[in-house]
Amino acid sequence: ALYDMIIVGTTDSIFVVADSMKCGNYFIYMTGFDVSIAERVRGGIPVTVSEQSGLKTIKIPVTED
């Protein structure tokens, strides 16, 4: 109820795909687990989608809890 969309990634992937996003302003928030430091990480960034179609790659900066 707090989020417009929730996407769950797989344990062996370093990315997720959000299909069918419309043009607009978003805030993308992510959480995960960094096995190299054995810590949970989280972070977010504002994103503007202006393309009507195609793939947009966004790197989300994260930090430890």
Biopython code that builds the backbone (N, CA, C, O; Angstrom):
import numpy as np
from Bio.PDB.StructureBuilder import StructureBuilder

atoms = [
    (1, "ALA", "N", (0.809, -1.195, 0.000)),
    (1, "ALA", "CA", (0.000, 0.000, 0.000)),
    (1, "ALA", "C", (0.852, 1.260, 0.000)),
    (1, "ALA", "O", (0.375, 2.330, -0.376)),
    (2, "LEU", "N", (2.106, 1.143, 0.416)),
    (2, "LEU", "CA", (2.967, 2.326, 0.463)),
    (2, "LEU", "C", (3.642, 2.627, -0.871)),
    (2, "LEU", "O", (4.152, 3.730, -1.068)),
    (3, "TYR", "N", (3.653, 1.660, -1.790)),
    (3, "TYR", "CA", (4.386, 1.824, -3.041)),
    (3, "TYR", "C", (3.461, 1.586, -4.228)),
    (3, "TYR", "O", (2.487, 0.841, -4.125)),
    (4, "ASP", "N", (3.773, 2.226, -5.359)),
    (4, "ASP", "CA", (3.000, 2.020, -6.576)),
    (4, "ASP", "C", (3.335, 0.692, -7.242)),
    (4, "ASP", "O", (2.478, 0.080, -7.878)),
    (5, "MET", "N", (4.577, 0.248, -7.098)),
    (5, "MET", "CA", (5.018, -0.988, -7.732)),
    (5, "MET", "C", (6.099, -1.630, -6.872)),
    (5, "MET", "O", (6.979, -0.944, -6.352)),
    (6, "ILE", "N", (6.030, -2.938, -6.728)),
    (6, "ILE", "CA", (7.074, -3.690, -6.029)),
    (6, "ILE", "C", (7.560, -4.784, -6.976)),
    (6, "ILE", "O", (6.762, -5.562, -7.498)),
    (7, "ILE", "N", (8.875, -4.837, -7.192)),
    (7, "ILE", "CA", (9.475, -5.852, -8.056)),
    (7, "ILE", "C", (10.490, -6.620, -7.225)),
    (7, "ILE", "O", (11.346, -6.022, -6.573)),
    (8, "VAL", "N", (10.398, -7.924, -7.247)),
    (8, "VAL", "CA", (11.330, -8.771, -6.503)),
    (8, "VAL", "C", (12.316, -9.377, -7.488)),
    (8, "VAL", "O", (11.916, -10.036, -8.447)),
    (9, "GLY", "N", (13.609, -9.154, -7.252)),
    (9, "GLY", "CA", (14.643, -9.734, -8.097)),
    (9, "GLY", "C", (14.987, -11.146, -7.651)),
    (9, "GLY", "O", (14.483, -11.629, -6.637)),
    (10, "THR", "N", (15.842, -11.795, -8.411)),
    (10, "THR", "CA", (16.300, -13.128, -8.052)),
    (10, "THR", "C", (17.645, -13.035, -7.346)),
    (10, "THR", "O", (18.349, -12.033, -7.470)),
    (11, "THR", "N", (17.996, -14.063, -6.615)),
    (11, "THR", "CA", (19.232, -14.037, -5.834)),
    (11, "THR", "C", (20.484, -14.057, -6.705)),
    (11, "THR", "O", (21.556, -13.682, -6.230)),
    (12, "ASP", "N", (20.385, -14.472, -7.936)),
    (12, "ASP", "CA", (21.573, -14.541, -8.797)),
    (12, "ASP", "C", (21.637, -13.406, -9.820)),
    (12, "ASP", "O", (22.438, -13.470, -10.752)),
    (13, "SER", "N", (20.812, -12.372, -9.665)),
    (13, "SER", "CA", (20.772, -11.269, -10.613)),
    (13, "SER", "C", (21.183, -9.966, -9.942)),
    (13, "SER", "O", (20.943, -9.768, -8.751)),
    (14, "ILE", "N", (21.806, -9.078, -10.718)),
    (14, "ILE", "CA", (22.199, -7.772, -10.182)),
    (14, "ILE", "C", (21.288, -6.659, -10.701)),
    (14, "ILE", "O", (21.577, -5.480, -10.492)),
    (15, "PHE", "N", (20.187, -7.019, -11.376)),
    (15, "PHE", "CA", (19.275, -6.010, -11.883)),
    (15, "PHE", "C", (17.848, -6.525, -11.852)),
    (15, "PHE", "O", (17.603, -7.728, -11.753)),
    (16, "VAL", "N", (16.912, -5.588, -11.938)),
    (16, "VAL", "CA", (15.496, -5.911, -12.096)),
    (16, "VAL", "C", (14.961, -5.095, -13.267)),
    (16, "VAL", "O", (15.562, -4.095, -13.661)),
    (17, "VAL", "N", (13.841, -5.521, -13.814)),
    (17, "VAL", "CA", (13.229, -4.837, -14.952)),
    (17, "VAL", "C", (11.830, -4.384, -14.552)),
    (17, "VAL", "O", (11.019, -5.175, -14.071)),
    (18, "ALA", "N", (11.561, -3.094, -14.759)),
    (18, "ALA", "CA", (10.229, -2.539, -14.515)),
    (18, "ALA", "C", (9.590, -2.269, -15.875)),
    (18, "ALA", "O", (9.950, -1.309, -16.555)),
    (19, "ASP", "N", (8.654, -3.108, -16.264)),
    (19, "ASP", "CA", (7.985, -2.962, -17.563)),
    (19, "ASP", "C", (6.832, -1.970, -17.493)),
    (19, "ASP", "O", (6.246, -1.742, -16.435)),
    (20, "SER", "N", (6.527, -1.395, -18.629)),
    (20, "SER", "CA", (5.323, -0.566, -18.815)),
    (20, "SER", "C", (5.278, 0.677, -17.942)),
    (20, "SER", "O", (4.203, 1.064, -17.484)),
    (21, "MET", "N", (6.407, 1.306, -17.702)),
    (21, "MET", "CA", (6.403, 2.565, -16.959)),
    (21, "MET", "C", (6.030, 3.699, -17.903)),
    (21, "MET", "O", (6.564, 3.797, -19.008)),
    (22, "LYS", "N", (5.129, 4.539, -17.474)),
    (22, "LYS", "CA", (4.706, 5.682, -18.282)),
    (22, "LYS", "C", (5.640, 6.860, -18.044)),
    (22, "LYS", "O", (6.390, 6.877, -17.068)),
    (23, "CYS", "N", (5.594, 7.836, -18.928)),
    (23, "CYS", "CA", (6.395, 9.047, -18.752)),
    (23, "CYS", "C", (5.999, 9.711, -17.442)),
    (23, "CYS", "O", (4.824, 9.744, -17.075)),
    (24, "GLY", "N", (7.005, 10.242, -16.738)),
    (24, "GLY", "CA", (6.721, 10.921, -15.486)),
    (24, "GLY", "C", (7.910, 10.908, -14.561)),
    (24, "GLY", "O", (8.988, 10.428, -14.913)),
    (25, "ASN", "N", (7.705, 11.436, -13.382)),
    (25, "ASN", "CA", (8.748, 11.508, -12.359)),
    (25, "ASN", "C", (8.511, 10.405, -11.329)),
    (25, "ASN", "O", (7.388, 10.200, -10.869)),
    (26, "TYR", "N", (9.574, 9.706, -10.980)),
    (26, "TYR", "CA", (9.503, 8.588, -10.046)),
    (26, "TYR", "C", (10.608, 8.719, -9.017)),
    (26, "TYR", "O", (11.589, 9.430, -9.235)),
    (27, "PHE", "N", (10.449, 8.040, -7.909)),
    (27, "PHE", "CA", (11.546, 7.839, -6.964)),
    (27, "PHE", "C", (11.706, 6.334, -6.844)),
    (27, "PHE", "O", (10.792, 5.641, -6.397)),
    (28, "ILE", "N", (12.858, 5.830, -7.239)),
    (28, "ILE", "CA", (13.110, 4.390, -7.202)),
    (28, "ILE", "C", (13.929, 4.074, -5.958)),
    (28, "ILE", "O", (15.014, 4.619, -5.756)),
    (29, "TYR", "N", (13.394, 3.190, -5.134)),
    (29, "TYR", "CA", (14.017, 2.774, -3.883)),
    (29, "TYR", "C", (14.298, 1.287, -3.975)),
    (29, "TYR", "O", (13.445, 0.513, -4.411)),
    (30, "MET", "N", (15.497, 0.886, -3.565)),
    (30, "MET", "CA", (15.870, -0.523, -3.653)),
    (30, "MET", "C", (16.519, -0.991, -2.363)),
    (30, "MET", "O", (17.163, -0.216, -1.656)),
    (31, "THR", "N", (16.342, -2.254, -2.072)),
    (31, "THR", "CA", (17.050, -2.903, -0.973)),
    (31, "THR", "C", (17.674, -4.182, -1.512)),
    (31, "THR", "O", (17.213, -4.741, -2.507)),
    (32, "GLY", "N", (18.714, -4.632, -0.852)),
    (32, "GLY", "CA", (19.375, -5.857, -1.271)),
    (32, "GLY", "C", (20.352, -6.335, -0.222)),
    (32, "GLY", "O", (20.398, -5.805, 0.889)),
    (33, "PHE", "N", (21.128, -7.332, -0.577)),
    (33, "PHE", "CA", (22.129, -7.885, 0.326)),
    (33, "PHE", "C", (23.446, -7.953, -0.416)),
    (33, "PHE", "O", (23.536, -8.578, -1.473)),
    (34, "ASP", "N", (24.470, -7.313, 0.132)),
    (34, "ASP", "CA", (25.812, -7.306, -0.462)),
    (34, "ASP", "C", (26.609, -8.441, 0.158)),
    (34, "ASP", "O", (27.010, -8.360, 1.319)),
    (35, "VAL", "N", (26.844, -9.505, -0.614)),
    (35, "VAL", "CA", (27.539, -10.676, -0.077)),
    (35, "VAL", "C", (29.002, -10.387, 0.223)),
    (35, "VAL", "O", (29.608, -11.076, 1.044)),
    (36, "SER", "N", (29.582, -9.382, -0.426)),
    (36, "SER", "CA", (31.004, -9.089, -0.192)),
    (36, "SER", "C", (31.261, -8.515, 1.196)),
    (36, "SER", "O", (32.364, -8.645, 1.728)),
    (37, "ILE", "N", (30.249, -7.882, 1.784)),
    (37, "ILE", "CA", (30.398, -7.339, 3.141)),
    (37, "ILE", "C", (29.399, -7.958, 4.118)),
    (37, "ILE", "O", (29.366, -7.604, 5.296)),
    (38, "ALA", "N", (28.588, -8.883, 3.613)),
    (38, "ALA", "CA", (27.566, -9.567, 4.414)),
    (38, "ALA", "C", (26.667, -8.576, 5.152)),
    (38, "ALA", "O", (26.419, -8.709, 6.350)),
    (39, "GLU", "N", (26.185, -7.573, 4.400)),
    (39, "GLU", "CA", (25.314, -6.533, 4.964)),
    (39, "GLU", "C", (24.138, -6.270, 4.036)),
    (39, "GLU", "O", (24.238, -6.427, 2.819)),
    (40, "ARG", "N", (23.036, -5.872, 4.628)),
    (40, "ARG", "CA", (21.905, -5.402, 3.846)),
    (40, "ARG", "C", (22.212, -3.990, 3.359)),
    (40, "ARG", "O", (22.785, -3.192, 4.100)),
    (41, "VAL", "N", (21.840, -3.677, 2.128)),
    (41, "VAL", "CA", (22.058, -2.347, 1.565)),
    (41, "VAL", "C", (20.723, -1.809, 1.068)),
    (41, "VAL", "O", (19.798, -2.561, 0.762)),
    (42, "ARG", "N", (20.652, -0.465, 0.996)),
    (42, "ARG", "CA", (19.434, 0.183, 0.499)),
    (42, "ARG", "C", (19.789, 1.557, -0.038)),
    (42, "ARG", "O", (20.828, 2.125, 0.301)),
    (43, "GLY", "N", (18.917, 2.079, -0.875)),
    (43, "GLY", "CA", (19.138, 3.405, -1.429)),
    (43, "GLY", "C", (18.057, 3.758, -2.426)),
    (43, "GLY", "O", (17.227, 2.922, -2.783)),
    (44, "GLY", "N", (18.071, 5.000, -2.871)),
    (44, "GLY", "CA", (17.067, 5.452, -3.822)),
    (44, "GLY", "C", (17.535, 6.667, -4.584)),
    (44, "GLY", "O", (18.507, 7.325, -4.210)),
    (45, "ILE", "N", (16.829, 6.953, -5.657)),
    (45, "ILE", "CA", (17.198, 8.078, -6.507)),
    (45, "ILE", "C", (15.955, 8.541, -7.287)),
    (45, "ILE", "O", (15.146, 7.715, -7.711)),
    (46, "PRO", "N", (15.806, 9.862, -7.475)),
    (46, "PRO", "CA", (14.705, 10.335, -8.324)),
    (46, "PRO", "C", (15.022, 10.066, -9.795)),
    (46, "PRO", "O", (16.168, 10.205, -10.222)),
    (47, "VAL", "N", (14.014, 9.685, -10.560)),
    (47, "VAL", "CA", (14.194, 9.346, -11.976)),
    (47, "VAL", "C", (13.065, 9.976, -12.782)),
    (47, "VAL", "O", (11.906, 9.950, -12.367)),
    (48, "THR", "N", (13.408, 10.538, -13.929)),
    (48, "THR", "CA", (12.407, 11.051, -14.860)),
    (48, "THR", "C", (12.399, 10.167, -16.098)),
    (48, "THR", "O", (13.433, 9.966, -16.734)),
    (49, "VAL", "N", (11.231, 9.643, -16.433)),
    (49, "VAL", "CA", (11.066, 8.845, -17.646)),
    (49, "VAL", "C", (10.398, 9.736, -18.679)),
    (49, "VAL", "O", (9.278, 10.205, -18.473)),
    (50, "SER", "N", (11.098, 9.973, -19.809)),
    (50, "SER", "CA", (10.536, 10.821, -20.861)),
    (50, "SER", "C", (10.417, 10.074, -22.181)),
    (50, "SER", "O", (9.816, 10.587, -23.125)),
    (51, "GLU", "N", (10.974, 8.881, -22.266)),
    (51, "GLU", "CA", (10.900, 8.087, -23.479)),
    (51, "GLU", "C", (9.560, 7.363, -23.544)),
    (51, "GLU", "O", (9.025, 6.946, -22.517)),
    (52, "GLN", "N", (9.027, 7.214, -24.736)),
    (52, "GLN", "CA", (7.767, 6.501, -24.928)),
    (52, "GLN", "C", (7.981, 4.985, -24.922)),
    (52, "GLN", "O", (7.075, 4.230, -24.571)),
    (53, "SER", "N", (9.178, 4.544, -25.308)),
    (53, "SER", "CA", (9.474, 3.118, -25.333)),
    (53, "SER", "C", (10.985, 2.929, -25.249)),
    (53, "SER", "O", (11.753, 3.885, -25.351)),
    (54, "GLY", "N", (11.389, 1.695, -25.065)),
    (54, "GLY", "CA", (12.811, 1.384, -25.027)),
    (54, "GLY", "C", (13.262, 1.016, -23.631)),
    (54, "GLY", "O", (12.461, 0.895, -22.704)),
    (55, "LEU", "N", (14.562, 0.843, -23.509)),
    (55, "LEU", "CA", (15.178, 0.417, -22.259)),
    (55, "LEU", "C", (15.991, 1.563, -21.679)),
    (55, "LEU", "O", (16.752, 2.218, -22.391)),
    (56, "LYS", "N", (15.828, 1.799, -20.397)),
    (56, "LYS", "CA", (16.594, 2.835, -19.714)),
    (56, "LYS", "C", (17.302, 2.176, -18.537)),
    (56, "LYS", "O", (16.654, 1.596, -17.666)),
    (57, "THR", "N", (18.620, 2.262, -18.510)),
    (57, "THR", "CA", (19.407, 1.692, -17.425)),
    (57, "THR", "C", (19.673, 2.754, -16.383)),
    (57, "THR", "O", (20.146, 3.844, -16.704)),
    (58, "ILE", "N", (19.368, 2.436, -15.130)),
    (58, "ILE", "CA", (19.550, 3.378, -14.029)),
    (58, "ILE", "C", (20.337, 2.685, -12.939)),
    (58, "ILE", "O", (19.948, 1.611, -12.481)),
    (59, "LYS", "N", (21.432, 3.279, -12.520)),
    (59, "LYS", "CA", (22.206, 2.750, -11.392)),
    (59, "LYS", "C", (21.733, 3.433, -10.131)),
    (59, "LYS", "O", (21.702, 4.661, -10.051)),
    (60, "ILE", "N", (21.360, 2.626, -9.136)),
    (60, "ILE", "CA", (20.832, 3.156, -7.878)),
    (60, "ILE", "C", (21.938, 3.095, -6.827)),
    (60, "ILE", "O", (22.402, 2.003, -6.499)),
    (61, "PRO", "N", (22.375, 4.245, -6.287)),
    (61, "PRO", "CA", (23.390, 4.207, -5.237)),
    (61, "PRO", "C", (22.812, 3.618, -3.949)),
    (61, "PRO", "O", (21.689, 3.941, -3.562)),
    (62, "VAL", "N", (23.575, 2.764, -3.300)),
    (62, "VAL", "CA", (23.117, 2.125, -2.061)),
    (62, "VAL", "C", (24.171, 2.282, -0.969)),
    (62, "VAL", "O", (25.341, 2.542, -1.247)),
    (63, "THR", "N", (23.742, 2.122, 0.254)),
    (63, "THR", "CA", (24.626, 2.164, 1.409)),
    (63, "THR", "C", (24.168, 1.107, 2.401)),
    (63, "THR", "O", (23.051, 0.598, 2.304)),
    (64, "GLU", "N", (25.029, 0.780, 3.351)),
    (64, "GLU", "CA", (24.675, -0.213, 4.357)),
    (64, "GLU", "C", (23.652, 0.368, 5.316)),
    (64, "GLU", "O", (23.573, 1.582, 5.505)),
    (65, "ASP", "N", (22.858, -0.529, 5.923)),
    (65, "ASP", "CA", (21.890, -0.100, 6.950)),
    (65, "ASP", "C", (22.605, 0.450, 8.152)),
    (65, "ASP", "O", (21.962, 0.861, 9.118)),
]
sb = StructureBuilder()
sb.init_structure("model")
sb.init_model(0)
sb.init_chain("A")
sb.init_seg("    ")
for serial, (resi, resn, name, xyz) in enumerate(atoms, 1):
    if name == "N":
        sb.init_residue(resn, " ", resi, " ")
    sb.init_atom(name, np.array(xyz, "f"), 0.0, 1.0, " ", f" {name:<3s}", serial, name[0])
structure = sb.get_structure()
